[in-house]
Amino acid sequence: MSEYTEFLTRAAAKAQDDVHRRQILKAISVYEAKVAGMKERQFRDWREARRLAARVKDHALAHLPELLESFETKIARRGAKVLWAETAKEAQDLFLDIVKRHAAKKVVKSKSMTTEEVELNELLERAGVEVWESDLGELIVQLAGEKPYHIVTPAMHKSKEEIAALFHEKLGAPPRSSPEELTMIARRHLREAYVTAEIGVTGANFLIAEEGAVVITENEGNARLTLSCPPVHVVFAGIEKVLPRLTDLALFLPLLATSGTGQQLTCYNSIVRGPRQAGEADGPEHLYIILLDNGRSGIYAQEAFRSSLRCIRCGACLNACPVFRTIGGHAYKTPYQGPIGSVITPHLRGLAEWQHLPFASSLCGACSEVCPVSIDIHHLLLENRWAALQGGRAAPAWRGAMKAWAFVMASRRRLRWARRLWRGLDGLARLFLSRERRARIPRLARKSFAEVWRKNGQP
């Protein structure tokens, strides 16, 4: 099956799964309450904070080559090695070279969407290298043999009973353990991974150009252990993650925490400026930063889509989206789900195969309204739809239907004719539909708006 037909199958199954939908709505409702309250307490003017963040990111994008070079030069002075990967395959090859150079047999990872993008876990498993996720949510989906369900909350779709059963099966936890007990079991399991792994892998929330620094924000402390315990630390970061100044974090760290988790600030915020220096007691001996393009330059070159590179991966648009809330994250089958994923995935993975994602939207604009960096997401979805149609990539039936619709709507006379035709065929067409579909499709009004308008004496 094509990605489109598979998407329809997955989405239909999830939309009809009442248990799944209740779990997601419960998780998102808790998030929404926390975020709404924090916005009021955290920011005097939320909209102005969004506008300022958008200006900072636009400035960074306008000077992206210079800022990336500044980042590389300054962090390299302190012993880090910056590696550039044009494609996901190049990023994989660079990482395998690091694994071989350091004879690594075990890798521990903190949550990183960029490593999901390059399918790092699958790569290591094929190479015979043991790999463990250290974020609790990521560990849960790894043990379940699944992919992350959500950009911020990977195991949002799992109930505590399902997690208890999973930990009982995979980690030997007592059946029906409490969430607190499960957390301690995961902690004991991961402590060994931190001290026995040769390589620790993290993502990066931000790259600071003026300092040559990597910024990582989290709530569990697992990323800090991942970057400091193993002798080798490898960072995977998209090239769009760069910010000009260290002082920009005064805006972006609270903005990310508020939109992502409804917090004033996340619990752990680490600024990494290089490997362990002379006289320092801890930290990795080696630091590698793999800067990933993988289609981002293509987005950057398109002025209409460049603003999508502002994204700070907070997940707010997913939680606001009625489509995501209905079908969940796994239906998308991409690392980046929901509205922002439907904008960028066709450019990262190819419009021909992923053109269906922009159409999986009601275009209600809720995603744009909550975006902390003011990305006009729903209009970018329209741009993607237009690109698909202009490129002739849309299904022939869809193109034919759109041409017929445009032909009818261009003439009031043709519209009246089509209306009369449909009224005649409506009853016949319903005979071929199931009872459920018949109930969902509204009947045509007896009179059109224009007829009602004239009847009421309007010119």
N, C-alpha and C positions, 0 to 999 in steps of 0.2 A: 504494500500500500504506500501511497505518497504520504509526505508529512502532513498534508492537508487532511486526507481522509483519516489518518491516524489521530490527528488532533480532534476531529469531529467525534470520533469514537470515544476517545478518552474524556473529552469534555462532556459528552452526553451521559457517560457512566457516572462521572462525579456529580453532575447537576442533579441526577436522580437519586443520589445516595444521601438520604436524610441524616444519617448519623455523621457522615463526613461534614456536611454543611453545618450541622449544629456545633461541632467541635471548632470549626473555623470561625464561625460567627461569635462564639463565646470568647475565643482568644482575641479576636479583633476588637470586640466591644470593650474588653479590659484595656487594651492598648489605647483606644480612642479616648476613653475617659481620662487616662493619665496624660496623654498628649495635650488635650484641650486645656486641662488645668495648668500644665507646665508652661504652655505658650503665654498664658496670662501672667504668670508669676515671673517668668524668665525674661520676657521682652516687653519693653515699654510700648514698642510699635513693631509688631510681628511683620507687617507688610514692608515696612522700611528696612528691617533686617534682611528680608528676602531680596529686596532690590539691591541692597549693598552687597550681599553675597554674590548675586548675579554679576554685578559690575566687577568684583574682584576676579571671579572666574573668567569673565570675558577678557579682562586685561591679561590674565595668565595665558589664555588660549591665543590671544593676539601676539604674544611674545613667547610662544611655546618653545621654539627651537633654542632661543637664547637661554631661557630658564632651565631647560633640560641640560644644556651644556654646562651652565653654572653649577647645577646640582652635581653633575658627574665630576667636574673639576674639584670641587670642594670636598666631597666625601672620599674621592680617590686619594687626596692628600693625606688622609688619615688611615689609609691602608685598605679601603674597600675596593672591590673590583666591580665596575659597572659593565654589564653585558647587554647588548641590544638584540632584540628578537623581532624580526619583521612578521613572522607567522607563528602560529601555535606549534608547528613542527620544529621550528628553529628553537623555540623556548624549551621544548622537550629535549632536543639534542644537547643544548647548553647545560641543562640540569643533569642529564645522564653523564656528561663529561665531568661534572663536579662530583657526582656519585662515584665514578671510577677513580678520579684523582685522589679521593679521600677513602677509598675502599669501604664505602658505607654499606652496611647490611640492614640498618634500621633508620627510618625517618619518622619524626614526629611533626605534626602540622597543627597550626592554629587555623581558624576559619578564614577562608580566602576565596572570594568568587573568581579571582583571576586564575587560581590554580584549578578551579572547576572548569573554567573556560578552556584551559589547555589539557584537561583530563589527566592531571598529574597522578592521581591515585591509580588509575588504570594502567598508566605507563609504568609505574613502579611495580605493580603486581606482575605485569608481563616480564619485567626485568628480574623478578625474584627478590625484590627488596621489600622488607616488611615496612608497612606504613600505618601509622595510627593518628587519627584525628584527636585533638586535645580539647576542642570546644565540646561541651556536653551535648548540645543539639546535633552537632556534626557527628560525634561519636555514635549517637543513637541511630542516625540514618546510615552510617557506615556499617554498624552491626546488623541493621535490617536489610542491607544490600540495596539501598535506595540512594537517590540523589537528594540534595537539599530542596525543601519544599518552598522556601521563602528566602529572600536575600538576607534578612536579619535573623529570622527565627526558623532554622532549618527543619526542626521537628514539630512545627506548629500543629501538624495534622495528627499527632500521636496523643492518645490519652495516657494518663498515668498507669492505667491497668495494662495497656499494650506495652509500655516501656518496662514495667515490672516483669512481664512475661518474657520480653526480649532479653533483659539482663539475667533472668533466671536461666534461659537457654544458652546464652553466649558467655556470660561471665560467672555463672554459678551462684548468682544472688539467691537468697531465700525467696520463695514465692510470696507474692503479695507484699513486697517490701514497700515502705513508705517513700515518698520523694526524697526526704532527708537521708534515709538509708541508702537509696540508690545513688545519690550524689556522692556519699562517702565511699561506696564501692567503686564508682568511676574514678574518684580521686586516688584511691590506693592502686588501681590498675594503671593509671597514667603516671604516677610518680616514678614507677620503674622505667616507663618509656622515656621520660625526660632525661634520666641519668644514664641510660644505656644507648640512646640514639646517637649516631655520629653526626646527623644533620637535623637541624630544626628549620622548618619552613613557615614563613608568615606572608601575609599580604601587606599592603600599606594603605592606610586611609588617606594620607597626604604625603607629598614629598616637598620639602622646603628648599627652594632654590638658593636663597641667600646664605643658608647655614650648611647646605649639603647634608640634610637630615631626613630620616624616615620617621613618620609619625604613625603609631599604631594605637587604636583606642578599643577598649574591650571591658567586659564586666566580670570575668571569671579569674583573671590572673594567669590563664593558661598561655596566652600569647607571650607574656613576659618570661615565663618559664621556658617556653619553646625557643625564644630567641637568645636566652642567656645560659641555659644548661648545656646543650650540645656544643662541641668544639667548632662547628660550622653553622652559620646562620645564612639562609638564602631567602631573599625577599623577591616576591613576584609583584610587579606593579604595572598597571596600565600607564601609558605616557601622559594621559590626561589628568593624572593625580597631582600634578605639581601646583604649588602655591608660591607666590613671590616671596613673602616675608614670614618670619616666625610670629610676628604680631597678628597675622591673619588668623591664627589659631584661636585668638580671643573671641572671634565671631564663629568660626567654623566648628570648633569642638562643641560649644553649647547648642549650635544649630543642629548638628548631627545627632547629639544625644536627645534633644527635645523631639525631633521628628522621628527618630528611629525607635526610641524606647520610652519616651515620655519622662526622661530624667533631666535633672539640671546639668549633670555631667556624668559620663561613664566612670566606673570605679577605678580603672587603670588606664593611664595615658602615658605611653612610652615614647621618648624621642631618642632615636638611635643615630649616632653621628659617626659610627665606624666600628671596627672590631675592637677587642680589648687592647688598650694602650699600655705602654710601659708604666709600671707602678700601680695599675688597676688590679683589684682583687678578683674580679669576676667578669663574665662576658665571653663571647665566642672568640676563638683565635682567628677565624676567617669570616669575612662578610662579603657576600655576593648579592648584587641587585640586578635582577633580570627585568629590563624595561620592555614591555610588550606593546607592539603596534597591533598586529592581527586585525586589520581593517579600520583602525581608528584614524589613520591618515586619510583614508577614503571618506570617512565622515567629515573630517576636518576640512577637506577640499570642497565640500558642498556647503555653501553659506547657509542654505535653508536648514541644514541639520547640525551645524556646528554647535549650536546651543545645547544639544543633547549631551555633549562632552562635559557640561557643567556638573553632571550627576555625581552626587557624593554617596550613592548606594545606601540611602537611609531606609528604603522600603515603604515610605509613606504613601506613594501612589498605588502600591499593591493593596494596602489596607483600605484605601478609599474606593477602589475600583469595584463596581457591582459585578463585573464579569469574573474577576479573580475571586471574589467572595462566593461565587457560585460554583466555579469549576476547579478552584485551587491551583497550586503551583505546578504539580506534576503533569497537568494536562498540556502545558506549554512545551515540555521536553527541552528546555534550554536553561543555562545557568541563570539568565536574567529573565525573570517572569514578569507578568503583569504589564501595565502600560509602558513603562520605560523599556522593558524587554522587547515589547512589540515594535518599539521605535528603532532600537539599535541592532537587534538580532538579524533582521534582513540585510543589514549592511555588514555585519561581522561574519555572517554565514552564507550570504548570497540571497538576493531577492527572489530569484527564480524558485527556490525551494521553500522559502519562508515567507512568501508574500501573503499568506493567509492570516498571519498574526495581526497585522494592522486592522483587519476586518473584525477581529474578535474584540470589539469595543462598542459601547453605546454612544461614545463621543459626548458624554454628559459633562465633561470638563472637571470632574471632581479631582482627577489626578493633577491637573494643572493648578488647581486651587490650593492643594496642600504641599506642592513641591517647594522645599525650602530654598532652592536656588532659581525659582521662577522659570522653569522650563515650560514652554507652552506645549505640553505633551500631546493634548488631543488634536491640535492643529498639525503637529508633526506626524501623527497617525494618518491624517488626511493626506499629507504630502506623500507618505509611503503608498497609500492607496492609489494616488494619482500616478506615481512612478510605476507601479505595477501595471496599471491600465495602459499608460503611454508606451511602456516597453513591450506591450503585447503579451505579457506574461499571465494575465488573468485567464481563467477558464473560458473557452469559447461560449458556453452557455451564459456565463455572467456578462461577457462583452455584448452578446446579442440582446440580453435583457436590458442592459443599460442603454443601448442604442434605441431599442423599442420605447423605453421609458422617456428618453429625450425627445424622440419623434412625437409622441403623444402629448407631452407636457408643453411643447412649443406652440401648440394651437388650441385655443378654447374649443373650437369646433370638433377637433379630433378627441379632445378630452371628454366632451359630452357623448360622442359616439362610443368611445371606449367604456364609459360608465354604463351606458345602456347595454352594451355587449356583455359586460361583466355581470350585471344584474340578471341577465338571462342565463348565464353559464354558472352562476354561483351555486345554485341548488344542485346542479349536475356534478360540479367539481367536488362538493362535499360528500357525495356518495362514495368517493374513492378514498376518503380520509378516515382515520380511526376516530373513535368518539372523543378521545383526549385532544386530538388536533382540531376537530371541529369546534370544540368548546373554546379553544384558544384563539381561533381566527374570528375577528369581529365581522358582523354582517355590514354590508354597505348601507349607509343612511338612505332613507327614502328620498330625501332631497339634498342636493349639493349645497355648499355654503353660498354659492352665487345665486341659486334659486331662492334660498331663504332670504338673502340680502334684498333681492328684487321684490319679493313678496311683502317685505316690511317697508316698502316705499323708498328705498334708497336708490340713488341714481345709478 
